[in-house]
Amino acid sequence: MTKTLYFGNLPWSASNADLTQAVTQYAEVISARVATDRETGRSRGFGFVEVPADNAQAVIDALNGAEWEGRALTVNEAKPREERPAGNRGGGFGGGRRF
C-alpha cells in the first residue's frame, strides 16, 4: 500500500528529479511530480510524492519544516482530490448572463 504526500512551498527551480532525490534518503519513491502551470510550464510551488505507506510518516517527520533554498517546506499527507462539477468551466461562449 502507498501514500501520497503533499510538498508545499517548493523552490521554483525544483524539478521532479530534485523532489525524488530529496525523498529517496527517507523512503522508496514510487512517483514524484512537481505541479506546473499548464500555459507556461513553470512550477506552481508544490508537488506530490508517492511512497510506501509504512515510510510516509518518516518522510513527513524528516522534511516538514526543512529548509530548501531558503524556503521552509510543508509536508503532509495529501488530501483526496475534490470532484469538480462537470459542465462549463468558463472562458467561452455560454457562461455568464443569459438573455
HELIX and SHEET records of a PDB file:
HELIX    1   1 ASN A   16  THR A   24  1                                   9    
HELIX    2   2 ALA A   53  LEU A   63  1                                  11    
SHEET    1   A 4 SER A  31  THR A  36  0                                        
SHEET    2   A 4 SER A  43  PRO A  52 -1                                        
SHEET    3   A 4 THR A   2  GLY A   8 -1                                        
SHEET    4   A 4 THR A  74  GLU A  77 -1                                        
SHEET    1   B 2 GLU A  67  TRP A  68  0                                        
SHEET    2   B 2 ARG A  71  ALA A  72 -1                                        
END                                                                             
